[in-house]
Amino acid sequence: MTPTDNGSPRIFPKLLVVITDRGERRRLEDILREKGAHFHYMLNAVGTASSEILKTFGLSGSEKTVCVCVAPAVKARHIMTSVVERLEFTRPGNGIAFYLPISGLSAVVTAALGDELAQLKERMDVRMEKEQETAGGGEARFELVLALINQGFSDVLMAAARTAGARGGTIVHALRSGAEDAKRFLGISLQEEKELVAIITTRTHKKELMRALSHVCGANTDAQGIMLSLPVEGCEGIRFEEYA
């Protein structure tokens, strides 16, 4: 899609995700500050790569920082380029950066991203709906697979993921809200402590991966897992030949 000026794809928002070692958090924050990306969140996470892989890549540990940032498309691309260059994501194991289409935003968020974006909110809503409908039919080569499972099952899930060709993943600890309502209305108890596992894979391997994850950690297992996938529009930090 070619950027234009008036109500163009250049200003339509994207969700930029950066995953890197926790020790790089300060440098990452400096880049975001320099680029004027003020609407972002930092999350602590744990990588799933084995110690052998970490040693090979020269990484000191598996503690990760996950940064999620909402920015206009052109700014998201510029931020990703700066992150890749300055944090040396071209070196295997240093980190991954990718951005995703957004299908809707609240007025507060669009206002925070700038007057130009806020003025175009109505047109944005229509356009983003169309982009969401056609997201699976473009040139995106990668998919983000998300698995929300009960705490303690991430090792089981990642073992299954690797058998399906996944190179690794990132785990974020979370709490489930509404557990009491589920027990009252559905008659089931849901564990409040959760783990969100994020895995980047190719579109061709997505179905196989999700099938493997559902088999060992699906809704009917003790993990009570829920899996979903999102198209990734741009990705850096992964060597394409690994997914040939």
PyRosetta script that sets phi, psi and omega in degrees:
from pyrosetta import init, pose_from_sequence

init()
pose = pose_from_sequence("MTPTDNGSPRIFPKLLVVITDRGERRRLEDILREKGAHFHYMLNAVGTASSEILKTFGLSGSEKTVCVCVAPAVKARHIMTSVVERLEFTRPGNGIAFYLPISGLSAVVTAALGDELAQLKERMDVRMEKEQETAGGGEARFELVLALINQGFSDVLMAAARTAGARGGTIVHALRSGAEDAKRFLGISLQEEKELVAIITTRTHKKELMRALSHVCGANTDAQGIMLSLPVEGCEGIRFEEYA")
pose.set_psi(1, 123.7)
pose.set_omega(1, -175.0)
pose.set_phi(2, -85.1)
pose.set_psi(2, 128.0)
pose.set_omega(2, 179.3)
pose.set_phi(3, -63.5)
pose.set_psi(3, 141.1)
pose.set_omega(3, 173.7)
pose.set_phi(4, -127.7)
pose.set_psi(4, -173.8)
pose.set_omega(4, -173.3)
pose.set_phi(5, -102.6)
pose.set_psi(5, -42.0)
pose.set_omega(5, -172.2)
pose.set_phi(6, -96.1)
pose.set_psi(6, 103.3)
pose.set_omega(6, -179.6)
pose.set_phi(7, 67.2)
pose.set_psi(7, 35.5)
pose.set_omega(7, -169.2)
pose.set_phi(8, -88.3)
pose.set_psi(8, 169.7)
pose.set_omega(8, 174.5)
pose.set_phi(9, -61.7)
pose.set_psi(9, -17.4)
pose.set_omega(9, -179.4)
pose.set_phi(10, -60.1)
pose.set_psi(10, -33.2)
pose.set_omega(10, -175.7)
pose.set_phi(11, -103.6)
pose.set_psi(11, -3.6)
pose.set_omega(11, 177.7)
pose.set_phi(12, -68.8)
pose.set_psi(12, 136.0)
pose.set_omega(12, -171.3)
pose.set_phi(13, -73.7)
pose.set_psi(13, 150.2)
pose.set_omega(13, 174.5)
pose.set_phi(14, -129.5)
pose.set_psi(14, 157.9)
pose.set_omega(14, 173.7)
pose.set_phi(15, -100.6)
pose.set_psi(15, 109.5)
pose.set_omega(15, 179.2)
pose.set_phi(16, -91.8)
pose.set_psi(16, 130.6)
pose.set_omega(16, 179.1)
pose.set_phi(17, -121.5)
pose.set_psi(17, 128.1)
pose.set_omega(17, 177.2)
pose.set_phi(18, -123.7)
pose.set_psi(18, 128.6)
pose.set_omega(18, 177.3)
pose.set_phi(19, -121.5)
pose.set_psi(19, 121.0)
pose.set_omega(19, -178.9)
pose.set_phi(20, -149.9)
pose.set_psi(20, 175.6)
pose.set_omega(20, 178.4)
pose.set_phi(21, -62.0)
pose.set_psi(21, 145.7)
pose.set_omega(21, -176.8)
pose.set_phi(22, -61.5)
pose.set_psi(22, -27.6)
pose.set_omega(22, 179.1)
pose.set_phi(23, -68.3)
pose.set_psi(23, -13.8)
pose.set_omega(23, 179.9)
pose.set_phi(24, -94.8)
pose.set_psi(24, 5.8)
pose.set_omega(24, -175.4)
pose.set_phi(25, -58.9)
pose.set_psi(25, -43.8)
pose.set_omega(25, -178.3)
pose.set_phi(26, -62.9)
pose.set_psi(26, -43.7)
pose.set_omega(26, 178.9)
pose.set_phi(27, -64.3)
pose.set_psi(27, -38.7)
pose.set_omega(27, 178.3)
pose.set_phi(28, -64.1)
pose.set_psi(28, -43.2)
pose.set_omega(28, 178.5)
pose.set_phi(29, -62.5)
pose.set_psi(29, -37.6)
pose.set_omega(29, 178.5)
pose.set_phi(30, -62.7)
pose.set_psi(30, -41.3)
pose.set_omega(30, 179.2)
pose.set_phi(31, -63.5)
pose.set_psi(31, -45.5)
pose.set_omega(31, -179.8)
pose.set_phi(32, -61.9)
pose.set_psi(32, -40.7)
pose.set_omega(32, 179.9)
pose.set_phi(33, -64.8)
pose.set_psi(33, -43.2)
pose.set_omega(33, -179.9)
pose.set_phi(34, -63.6)
pose.set_psi(34, -35.1)
pose.set_omega(34, -177.0)
pose.set_phi(35, -87.5)
pose.set_psi(35, 1.2)
pose.set_omega(35, 177.5)
pose.set_phi(36, 72.0)
pose.set_psi(36, 27.6)
pose.set_omega(36, 178.4)
pose.set_phi(37, -94.4)
pose.set_psi(37, 91.7)
pose.set_omega(37, -174.4)
pose.set_phi(38, -94.7)
pose.set_psi(38, -13.6)
pose.set_omega(38, -176.6)
pose.set_phi(39, -101.3)
pose.set_psi(39, 81.5)
pose.set_omega(39, -179.2)
pose.set_phi(40, -147.5)
pose.set_psi(40, 161.6)
pose.set_omega(40, 179.3)
pose.set_phi(41, -131.3)
pose.set_psi(41, 143.4)
pose.set_omega(41, 176.4)
pose.set_phi(42, -109.5)
pose.set_psi(42, 130.9)
pose.set_omega(42, -180.0)
pose.set_phi(43, -124.0)
pose.set_psi(43, 140.7)
pose.set_omega(43, 173.5)
pose.set_phi(44, -83.9)
pose.set_psi(44, 137.6)
pose.set_omega(44, -178.3)
pose.set_phi(45, -146.7)
pose.set_psi(45, 174.6)
pose.set_omega(45, 179.9)
pose.set_phi(46, -127.1)
pose.set_psi(46, 129.2)
pose.set_omega(46, 176.2)
pose.set_phi(47, -76.8)
pose.set_psi(47, 158.5)
pose.set_omega(47, -176.8)
pose.set_phi(48, -109.4)
pose.set_psi(48, 3.4)
pose.set_omega(48, -179.4)
pose.set_phi(49, -63.7)
pose.set_psi(49, 144.6)
pose.set_omega(49, -178.8)
pose.set_phi(50, -69.8)
pose.set_psi(50, 161.8)
pose.set_omega(50, -179.1)
pose.set_phi(51, -61.8)
pose.set_psi(51, -32.4)
pose.set_omega(51, 178.1)
pose.set_phi(52, -63.9)
pose.set_psi(52, -42.2)
pose.set_omega(52, 178.6)
pose.set_phi(53, -66.2)
pose.set_psi(53, -43.0)
pose.set_omega(53, 179.3)
pose.set_phi(54, -59.5)
pose.set_psi(54, -41.8)
pose.set_omega(54, -179.7)
pose.set_phi(55, -65.5)
pose.set_psi(55, -41.1)
pose.set_omega(55, -179.8)
pose.set_phi(56, -62.1)
pose.set_psi(56, -40.8)
pose.set_omega(56, -178.4)
pose.set_phi(57, -84.2)
pose.set_psi(57, -2.4)
pose.set_omega(57, 178.2)
pose.set_phi(58, 74.6)
pose.set_psi(58, 26.5)
pose.set_omega(58, 180.0)
pose.set_phi(59, -92.8)
pose.set_psi(59, 143.5)
pose.set_omega(59, -175.0)
pose.set_phi(60, -83.4)
pose.set_psi(60, -18.7)
pose.set_omega(60, -178.3)
pose.set_phi(61, -174.9)
pose.set_psi(61, -178.0)
pose.set_omega(61, -175.1)
pose.set_phi(62, -106.8)
pose.set_psi(62, 7.6)
pose.set_omega(62, 177.2)
pose.set_phi(63, -71.9)
pose.set_psi(63, 129.4)
pose.set_omega(63, -173.9)
pose.set_phi(64, -123.6)
pose.set_psi(64, 158.7)
pose.set_omega(64, 167.9)
pose.set_phi(65, -113.6)
pose.set_psi(65, 129.3)
pose.set_omega(65, 174.5)
pose.set_phi(66, -109.8)
pose.set_psi(66, 121.0)
pose.set_omega(66, 178.2)
pose.set_phi(67, -110.2)
pose.set_psi(67, 127.2)
pose.set_omega(67, 174.3)
pose.set_phi(68, -115.1)
pose.set_psi(68, 131.4)
pose.set_omega(68, -172.2)
pose.set_phi(69, -138.6)
pose.set_psi(69, 130.7)
pose.set_omega(69, 174.6)
pose.set_phi(70, -98.9)
pose.set_psi(70, 124.6)
pose.set_omega(70, -178.0)
pose.set_phi(71, -153.2)
pose.set_psi(71, 155.2)
pose.set_omega(71, 173.3)
pose.set_phi(72, -56.7)
pose.set_psi(72, 151.1)
pose.set_omega(72, -172.0)
pose.set_phi(73, -52.5)
pose.set_psi(73, -48.8)
pose.set_omega(73, -176.3)
pose.set_phi(74, -64.6)
pose.set_psi(74, -36.6)
pose.set_omega(74, 178.4)
pose.set_phi(75, -70.5)
pose.set_psi(75, -38.7)
pose.set_omega(75, 178.9)
pose.set_phi(76, -59.5)
pose.set_psi(76, -40.7)
pose.set_omega(76, 179.2)
pose.set_phi(77, -66.9)
pose.set_psi(77, -41.6)
pose.set_omega(77, 179.9)
pose.set_phi(78, -65.1)
pose.set_psi(78, -41.6)
pose.set_omega(78, 178.7)
pose.set_phi(79, -62.4)
pose.set_psi(79, -45.0)
pose.set_omega(79, -178.7)
pose.set_phi(80, -61.8)
pose.set_psi(80, -40.5)
pose.set_omega(80, 178.7)
pose.set_phi(81, -61.5)
pose.set_psi(81, -43.8)
pose.set_omega(81, 179.9)
pose.set_phi(82, -65.8)
pose.set_psi(82, -42.0)
pose.set_omega(82, 179.3)
pose.set_phi(83, -62.3)
pose.set_psi(83, -45.8)
pose.set_omega(83, -178.7)
pose.set_phi(84, -61.1)
pose.set_psi(84, -42.3)
pose.set_omega(84, -178.1)
pose.set_phi(85, -71.9)
pose.set_psi(85, -48.0)
pose.set_omega(85, -172.1)
pose.set_phi(86, -80.3)
pose.set_psi(86, -28.2)
pose.set_omega(86, 176.3)
pose.set_phi(87, -97.5)
pose.set_psi(87, 5.4)
pose.set_omega(87, 174.1)
pose.set_phi(88, 55.6)
pose.set_psi(88, 52.1)
pose.set_omega(88, 178.9)
pose.set_phi(89, -71.2)
pose.set_psi(89, -10.2)
pose.set_omega(89, 176.7)
pose.set_phi(90, -70.6)
pose.set_psi(90, -16.7)
pose.set_omega(90, 173.8)
pose.set_phi(91, -86.0)
pose.set_psi(91, 126.0)
pose.set_omega(91, -177.5)
pose.set_phi(92, -55.1)
pose.set_psi(92, 132.9)
pose.set_omega(92, 176.1)
pose.set_phi(93, 93.7)
pose.set_psi(93, -9.8)
pose.set_omega(93, -178.5)
pose.set_phi(94, -76.7)
pose.set_psi(94, -25.6)
pose.set_omega(94, 179.3)
pose.set_phi(95, 157.2)
pose.set_psi(95, 172.6)
pose.set_omega(95, 179.7)
pose.set_phi(96, -133.2)
pose.set_psi(96, 140.5)
pose.set_omega(96, 175.4)
pose.set_phi(97, -135.5)
pose.set_psi(97, 135.0)
pose.set_omega(97, 178.0)
pose.set_phi(98, -154.5)
pose.set_psi(98, 161.1)
pose.set_omega(98, 176.8)
pose.set_phi(99, -129.7)
pose.set_psi(99, 154.4)
pose.set_omega(99, -172.9)
pose.set_phi(100, -127.0)
pose.set_psi(100, 152.4)
pose.set_omega(100, 174.8)
pose.set_phi(101, -70.9)
pose.set_psi(101, 148.0)
pose.set_omega(101, 177.1)
pose.set_phi(102, -114.1)
pose.set_psi(102, 131.8)
pose.set_omega(102, -175.3)
pose.set_phi(103, -94.8)
pose.set_psi(103, -6.7)
pose.set_omega(103, 178.5)
pose.set_phi(104, -177.0)
pose.set_psi(104, 151.7)
pose.set_omega(104, 178.6)
pose.set_phi(105, -141.5)
pose.set_psi(105, 148.7)
pose.set_omega(105, 175.4)
pose.set_phi(106, -76.9)
pose.set_psi(106, 161.4)
pose.set_omega(106, -178.3)
pose.set_phi(107, -61.7)
pose.set_psi(107, -33.8)
pose.set_omega(107, -179.3)
pose.set_phi(108, -63.0)
pose.set_psi(108, -41.2)
pose.set_omega(108, -178.7)
pose.set_phi(109, -69.0)
pose.set_psi(109, -44.8)
pose.set_omega(109, -179.4)
pose.set_phi(110, -62.8)
pose.set_psi(110, -36.7)
pose.set_omega(110, 177.8)
pose.set_phi(111, -65.6)
pose.set_psi(111, -38.4)
pose.set_omega(111, -179.4)
pose.set_phi(112, -67.1)
pose.set_psi(112, -26.5)
pose.set_omega(112, -178.1)
pose.set_phi(113, -84.1)
pose.set_psi(113, -9.5)
pose.set_omega(113, 175.6)
pose.set_phi(114, 134.2)
pose.set_psi(114, 153.3)
pose.set_omega(114, -177.4)
pose.set_phi(115, -61.3)
pose.set_psi(115, -40.7)
pose.set_omega(115, -177.6)
pose.set_phi(116, -61.4)
pose.set_psi(116, -41.0)
pose.set_omega(116, -179.9)
pose.set_phi(117, -68.4)
pose.set_psi(117, -40.7)
pose.set_omega(117, -179.6)
pose.set_phi(118, -63.5)
pose.set_psi(118, -39.6)
pose.set_omega(118, -179.3)
pose.set_phi(119, -66.3)
pose.set_psi(119, -26.0)
pose.set_omega(119, -177.9)
pose.set_phi(120, -99.5)
pose.set_psi(120, 13.6)
pose.set_omega(120, -174.5)
pose.set_phi(121, -56.0)
pose.set_psi(121, -42.1)
pose.set_omega(121, -177.1)
pose.set_phi(122, -63.3)
pose.set_psi(122, -44.9)
pose.set_omega(122, 178.0)
pose.set_phi(123, -67.7)
pose.set_psi(123, -34.8)
pose.set_omega(123, 178.8)
pose.set_phi(124, -61.2)
pose.set_psi(124, -45.1)
pose.set_omega(124, -177.7)
pose.set_phi(125, -56.7)
pose.set_psi(125, -43.6)
pose.set_omega(125, -179.9)
pose.set_phi(126, -66.7)
pose.set_psi(126, -45.7)
pose.set_omega(126, -176.9)
pose.set_phi(127, -66.2)
pose.set_psi(127, -42.1)
pose.set_omega(127, -177.8)
pose.set_phi(128, -65.7)
pose.set_psi(128, -33.1)
pose.set_omega(128, 175.6)
pose.set_phi(129, -62.8)
pose.set_psi(129, -42.3)
pose.set_omega(129, 178.8)
pose.set_phi(130, -66.1)
pose.set_psi(130, -40.5)
pose.set_omega(130, 179.1)
pose.set_phi(131, -63.8)
pose.set_psi(131, -37.8)
pose.set_omega(131, 180.0)
pose.set_phi(132, -65.4)
pose.set_psi(132, -39.1)
pose.set_omega(132, -179.5)
pose.set_phi(133, -66.5)
pose.set_psi(133, -32.5)
pose.set_omega(133, -175.6)
pose.set_phi(134, -105.8)
pose.set_psi(134, 9.0)
pose.set_omega(134, -175.0)
pose.set_phi(135, -59.4)
pose.set_psi(135, -33.3)
pose.set_omega(135, -177.4)
pose.set_phi(136, -80.5)
pose.set_psi(136, -6.4)
pose.set_omega(136, -174.3)
pose.set_phi(137, -107.6)
pose.set_psi(137, 7.7)
pose.set_omega(137, -178.2)
pose.set_phi(138, -90.7)
pose.set_psi(138, -148.6)
pose.set_omega(138, -175.9)
pose.set_phi(139, -97.5)
pose.set_psi(139, 5.4)
pose.set_omega(139, -178.7)
pose.set_phi(140, -57.6)
pose.set_psi(140, 128.6)
pose.set_omega(140, -177.4)
pose.set_phi(141, -99.3)
pose.set_psi(141, -25.7)
pose.set_omega(141, -176.6)
pose.set_phi(142, -109.5)
pose.set_psi(142, 158.5)
pose.set_omega(142, 176.5)
pose.set_phi(143, -130.8)
pose.set_psi(143, 145.4)
pose.set_omega(143, 172.7)
pose.set_phi(144, -99.2)
pose.set_psi(144, 116.5)
pose.set_omega(144, 177.7)
pose.set_phi(145, -99.8)
pose.set_psi(145, 125.1)
pose.set_omega(145, 178.9)
pose.set_phi(146, -113.4)
pose.set_psi(146, 132.1)
pose.set_omega(146, 178.0)
pose.set_phi(147, -125.9)
pose.set_psi(147, 120.7)
pose.set_omega(147, 177.2)
pose.set_phi(148, -104.2)
pose.set_psi(148, 113.0)
pose.set_omega(148, -173.0)
pose.set_phi(149, -130.7)
pose.set_psi(149, 164.8)
pose.set_omega(149, 174.7)
pose.set_phi(150, -63.9)
pose.set_psi(150, 149.0)
pose.set_omega(150, -179.4)
pose.set_phi(151, -61.6)
pose.set_psi(151, 138.3)
pose.set_omega(151, 177.4)
pose.set_phi(152, 101.9)
pose.set_psi(152, -3.1)
pose.set_omega(152, -177.3)
pose.set_phi(153, -110.5)
pose.set_psi(153, 7.5)
pose.set_omega(153, -176.5)
pose.set_phi(154, -65.9)
pose.set_psi(154, -35.1)
pose.set_omega(154, 179.0)
pose.set_phi(155, -64.5)
pose.set_psi(155, -41.9)
pose.set_omega(155, 178.7)
pose.set_phi(156, -63.9)
pose.set_psi(156, -44.1)
pose.set_omega(156, -178.9)
pose.set_phi(157, -63.8)
pose.set_psi(157, -44.3)
pose.set_omega(157, -177.5)
pose.set_phi(158, -69.9)
pose.set_psi(158, -30.5)
pose.set_omega(158, 175.5)
pose.set_phi(159, -62.3)
pose.set_psi(159, -42.3)
pose.set_omega(159, 178.1)
pose.set_phi(160, -68.4)
pose.set_psi(160, -37.2)
pose.set_omega(160, 179.8)
pose.set_phi(161, -62.5)
pose.set_psi(161, -40.8)
pose.set_omega(161, -178.6)
pose.set_phi(162, -68.4)
pose.set_psi(162, -34.1)
pose.set_omega(162, 176.7)
pose.set_phi(163, -66.0)
pose.set_psi(163, -23.1)
pose.set_omega(163, 178.6)
pose.set_phi(164, -94.6)
pose.set_psi(164, 9.5)
pose.set_omega(164, 174.1)
pose.set_phi(165, 99.5)
pose.set_psi(165, 1.0)
pose.set_omega(165, 179.7)
pose.set_phi(166, -70.2)
pose.set_psi(166, 142.0)
pose.set_omega(166, 179.9)
pose.set_phi(167, -88.2)
pose.set_psi(167, -21.6)
pose.set_omega(167, -178.6)
pose.set_phi(168, 168.8)
pose.set_psi(168, -179.1)
pose.set_omega(168, -179.1)
pose.set_phi(169, -156.5)
pose.set_psi(169, 179.6)
pose.set_omega(169, 179.1)
pose.set_phi(170, -130.4)
pose.set_psi(170, 134.3)
pose.set_omega(170, -176.3)
pose.set_phi(171, -111.4)
pose.set_psi(171, 130.5)
pose.set_omega(171, 175.2)
pose.set_phi(172, -119.8)
pose.set_psi(172, 126.5)
pose.set_omega(172, 178.2)
pose.set_phi(173, -79.6)
pose.set_psi(173, 139.5)
pose.set_omega(173, -175.1)
pose.set_phi(174, -146.2)
pose.set_psi(174, 167.8)
pose.set_omega(174, 175.1)
pose.set_phi(175, -120.3)
pose.set_psi(175, 138.1)
pose.set_omega(175, 178.6)
pose.set_phi(176, -90.2)
pose.set_psi(176, 133.0)
pose.set_omega(176, 175.3)
pose.set_phi(177, -98.3)
pose.set_psi(177, 155.9)
pose.set_omega(177, 177.6)
pose.set_phi(178, 82.3)
pose.set_psi(178, 15.8)
pose.set_omega(178, -178.6)
pose.set_phi(179, -62.3)
pose.set_psi(179, -38.5)
pose.set_omega(179, -179.4)
pose.set_phi(180, -66.4)
pose.set_psi(180, -37.1)
pose.set_omega(180, 177.5)
pose.set_phi(181, -65.0)
pose.set_psi(181, -39.8)
pose.set_omega(181, 179.1)
pose.set_phi(182, -62.0)
pose.set_psi(182, -40.6)
pose.set_omega(182, -179.9)
pose.set_phi(183, -67.5)
pose.set_psi(183, -37.8)
pose.set_omega(183, -177.6)
pose.set_phi(184, -71.0)
pose.set_psi(184, -44.8)
pose.set_omega(184, -173.8)
pose.set_phi(185, -92.8)
pose.set_psi(185, -29.9)
pose.set_omega(185, -176.8)
pose.set_phi(186, -103.9)
pose.set_psi(186, -13.3)
pose.set_omega(186, 179.3)
pose.set_phi(187, 74.8)
pose.set_psi(187, 20.2)
pose.set_omega(187, 179.8)
pose.set_phi(188, -128.4)
pose.set_psi(188, 152.3)
pose.set_omega(188, 176.9)
pose.set_phi(189, -99.9)
pose.set_psi(189, 129.3)
pose.set_omega(189, 179.3)
pose.set_phi(190, -114.2)
pose.set_psi(190, 131.4)
pose.set_omega(190, -179.9)
pose.set_phi(191, -66.4)
pose.set_psi(191, 133.9)
pose.set_omega(191, -177.6)
pose.set_phi(192, -76.7)
pose.set_psi(192, -37.3)
pose.set_omega(192, -179.5)
pose.set_phi(193, -75.7)
pose.set_psi(193, 122.7)
pose.set_omega(193, -176.9)
pose.set_phi(194, -125.2)
pose.set_psi(194, 163.9)
pose.set_omega(194, 171.5)
pose.set_phi(195, -129.0)
pose.set_psi(195, 128.1)
pose.set_omega(195, 176.5)
pose.set_phi(196, -100.7)
pose.set_psi(196, 116.7)
pose.set_omega(196, -178.7)
pose.set_phi(197, -107.8)
pose.set_psi(197, 125.4)
pose.set_omega(197, -179.4)
pose.set_phi(198, -112.1)
pose.set_psi(198, 128.9)
pose.set_omega(198, -178.0)
pose.set_phi(199, -133.2)
pose.set_psi(199, 130.0)
pose.set_omega(199, 173.3)
pose.set_phi(200, -91.4)
pose.set_psi(200, 130.4)
pose.set_omega(200, 177.5)
pose.set_phi(201, -141.8)
pose.set_psi(201, 175.4)
pose.set_omega(201, 177.2)
pose.set_phi(202, -86.9)
pose.set_psi(202, 160.2)
pose.set_omega(202, 178.0)
pose.set_phi(203, -60.8)
pose.set_psi(203, -36.5)
pose.set_omega(203, -178.0)
pose.set_phi(204, -70.1)
pose.set_psi(204, -26.1)
pose.set_omega(204, -179.1)
pose.set_phi(205, -97.7)
pose.set_psi(205, -4.0)
pose.set_omega(205, -173.1)
pose.set_phi(206, -60.1)
pose.set_psi(206, -48.2)
pose.set_omega(206, -176.8)
pose.set_phi(207, -62.9)
pose.set_psi(207, -42.5)
pose.set_omega(207, 179.0)
pose.set_phi(208, -62.0)
pose.set_psi(208, -42.4)
pose.set_omega(208, -179.9)
pose.set_phi(209, -64.5)
pose.set_psi(209, -48.2)
pose.set_omega(209, -178.0)
pose.set_phi(210, -65.0)
pose.set_psi(210, -35.0)
pose.set_omega(210, 177.0)
pose.set_phi(211, -64.3)
pose.set_psi(211, -41.7)
pose.set_omega(211, 179.5)
pose.set_phi(212, -66.1)
pose.set_psi(212, -41.9)
pose.set_omega(212, 179.9)
pose.set_phi(213, -66.3)
pose.set_psi(213, -41.5)
pose.set_omega(213, -180.0)
pose.set_phi(214, -65.7)
pose.set_psi(214, -32.8)
pose.set_omega(214, -178.3)
pose.set_phi(215, -64.2)
pose.set_psi(215, -41.5)
pose.set_omega(215, -175.4)
pose.set_phi(216, -97.4)
pose.set_psi(216, -23.7)
pose.set_omega(216, -174.6)
pose.set_phi(217, -135.6)
pose.set_psi(217, 27.3)
pose.set_omega(217, -178.8)
pose.set_phi(218, -72.2)
pose.set_psi(218, -177.5)
pose.set_omega(218, -176.1)
pose.set_phi(219, -62.3)
pose.set_psi(219, -26.8)
pose.set_omega(219, -178.0)
pose.set_phi(220, -93.0)
pose.set_psi(220, 8.6)
pose.set_omega(220, 177.3)
pose.set_phi(221, -105.0)
pose.set_psi(221, 174.2)
pose.set_omega(221, 178.0)
pose.set_phi(222, -64.1)
pose.set_psi(222, -22.5)
pose.set_omega(222, 179.5)
pose.set_phi(223, -73.9)
pose.set_psi(223, -21.5)
pose.set_omega(223, 179.7)
pose.set_phi(224, 49.4)
pose.set_psi(224, 48.6)
pose.set_omega(224, -173.3)
pose.set_phi(225, -82.9)
pose.set_psi(225, 150.8)
pose.set_omega(225, 172.9)
pose.set_phi(226, -124.7)
pose.set_psi(226, 128.1)
pose.set_omega(226, -178.6)
pose.set_phi(227, -118.6)
pose.set_psi(227, 144.2)
pose.set_omega(227, 173.6)
pose.set_phi(228, -149.8)
pose.set_psi(228, 162.9)
pose.set_omega(228, 179.7)
pose.set_phi(229, -133.4)
pose.set_psi(229, 151.9)
pose.set_omega(229, 179.5)
pose.set_phi(230, -133.1)
pose.set_psi(230, 142.1)
pose.set_omega(230, 177.6)
pose.set_phi(231, -71.6)
pose.set_psi(231, 137.9)
pose.set_omega(231, 177.4)
pose.set_phi(232, -103.3)
pose.set_psi(232, 121.3)
pose.set_omega(232, -175.0)
pose.set_phi(233, -84.1)
pose.set_psi(233, -29.7)
pose.set_omega(233, 178.9)
pose.set_phi(234, -147.9)
pose.set_psi(234, 140.7)
pose.set_omega(234, -175.4)
pose.set_phi(235, -146.9)
pose.set_psi(235, 136.3)
pose.set_omega(235, 176.0)
pose.set_phi(236, -133.5)
pose.set_psi(236, 153.0)
pose.set_omega(236, 178.1)
pose.set_phi(237, 100.2)
pose.set_psi(237, -2.8)
pose.set_omega(237, 176.4)
pose.set_phi(238, -117.0)
pose.set_psi(238, 131.7)
pose.set_omega(238, 178.1)
pose.set_phi(239, -81.2)
pose.set_psi(239, 118.6)
pose.set_omega(239, -174.8)
pose.set_phi(240, -59.9)
pose.set_psi(240, -31.8)
pose.set_omega(240, -177.2)
pose.set_phi(241, -65.5)
pose.set_psi(241, -22.0)
pose.set_omega(241, 178.4)
pose.set_phi(242, -66.6)
pose.set_psi(242, -21.5)
pose.set_omega(242, -176.4)
pose.set_phi(243, -110.2)
pose.set_psi(243, 21.4)
pose.set_omega(243, -178.6)
pose.set_phi(244, -66.4)
pose.dump_pdb("model.pdb")
